[in-house]
Amino acid sequence: MPTYRDILTQTCELLEPYAKGRALEEGTDLLNHVGLDSIQAMEVLLAAEGRFDMSIPLNVLAEVRTVGDLAQQLQHLLERR
């Protein structure tokens, strides 16, 4: 089972193509700082599903605002498998 730090690092790697050179940290806002639109958010979820070999329900997005939020949600899903 990956640690939260491992998941956070991998989450940042998944988001890097969308960051446009901005540094990604736990508190980075995905909408205001990264500028993710709904299609890009779906692409990130699909990439995360592949990276972590799991299915991610779409309602997870309602709980996600920052990079850390996304990493936490992924950690919770991994713990429940």
C-alpha positions, 0 to 999 in steps of 0.5 A, spaced: 500 500 500 503 506 497 503 512 503 500 518 502 506 521 500 507 516 495 500 518 492 501 525 493 508 525 489 504 520 483 498 525 483 503 531 482 506 527 476 499 526 473 498 533 474 504 536 471 502 536 464 496 541 466 501 545 470 504 549 465 510 550 469 507 552 475 510 548 481 505 543 484 504 542 492 499 539 496 495 546 497 495 548 489 488 549 487 486 545 481 481 550 478 484 557 480 492 555 480 492 549 475 486 551 471 483 544 470 477 544 466 472 539 466 475 535 460 482 535 463 479 533 470 476 527 467 483 526 463 487 526 470 482 521 473 483 516 467 490 517 468 490 516 476 485 509 474 491 507 470 496 509 475 493 506 481 489 500 477 483 502 480 476 505 478 474 512 481 467 514 481 466 521 478 462 523 485 470 524 488 471 530 484 465 534 488 470 533 494 476 535 490 479 542 490 487 542 491 492 537 489 492 534 496 484 533 496 485 529 490 491 525 493 487 524 499 481 521 495 485 516 492 488 514 498 481 513 501 479 509 495 486 505 495 485 503 502 477 500 501 479 496 495 
